């Protein structure tokens, strides 16, 4: 049925089919992958108190301060009704993220009033690179204060990360 010539043609045809298939597979497998690698490093919000100053407007009272770059304590002694302690400080951005200084939140007894004159709001956006906001606070002992008494107060100055356009 089959002669040698037909068998050889069949084998040759099979080899040709396999060779063409190998070329097709080889060309179909040619590809290249491009990759993208990266790192994201976040910054930090870090503000500090700086250049703290107090004065004494009374002849007898004491208005002073102690503290660190993260916490201040106002010391008022021998005070009386109408006594005022003027307290100034700067909030300095030493971090790598711009911040906005928010309005301070005070916990005050009725016998002591606080007036926070400047230092917060949209005008006090602190960019990075040691930008500062000058703050002025006046503590006033009012008529409700009793002799030989101690009154404690607390305030928080919050600086919040800002996203710039």
Rosetta blueprint (number, residue, H / E / L):
1 X L
2 X L
3 X L
4 X H
5 X H
6 X H
7 X H
8 X H
9 X H
10 X H
11 X H
12 X H
13 X H
14 X H
15 X H
16 X H
17 X H
18 X H
19 X H
20 X H
21 X H
22 X H
23 X H
24 X H
25 X H
26 X H
27 X H
28 X H
29 X L
30 X L
31 X L
32 X L
33 X L
34 X L
35 X L
36 X L
37 X L
38 X L
39 X L
40 X L
41 X L
42 X L
43 X L
44 X L
45 X L
46 X L
47 X E
48 X E
49 X E
50 X E
51 X E
52 X E
53 X E
54 X E
55 X E
56 X E
57 X L
58 X L
59 X L
60 X L
61 X L
62 X E
63 X E
64 X E
65 X E
66 X E
67 X E
68 X L
69 X L
70 X L
71 X L
72 X E
73 X E
74 X E
75 X E
76 X E
77 X E
78 X L
79 X L
80 X L
81 X L
82 X L
83 X L
84 X E
85 X E
86 X E
87 X E
88 X E
89 X E
90 X E
91 X E
92 X E
93 X E
94 X L
95 X L
96 X L
97 X L
98 X L
99 X E
100 X E
101 X E
102 X L
103 X L
104 X L
105 X E
106 X E
107 X E
108 X L
109 X L
110 X L
111 X L
112 X E
113 X E
114 X E
115 X E
116 X E
117 X L
118 X L
119 X L
120 X L
121 X L
122 X H
123 X H
124 X H
125 X E
126 X E
127 X L
128 X L
129 X L
130 X L
131 X L
132 X E
133 X E
134 X E
135 X E
136 X E
137 X E
138 X E
139 X E
140 X E
141 X E
142 X L
143 X L
144 X L
145 X L
146 X L
147 X L
148 X L
149 X L
150 X L
151 X L
152 X L
153 X L
154 X E
155 X E
156 X E
157 X L
158 X L
159 X E
160 X E
161 X E
162 X L
163 X L
164 X L
165 X L
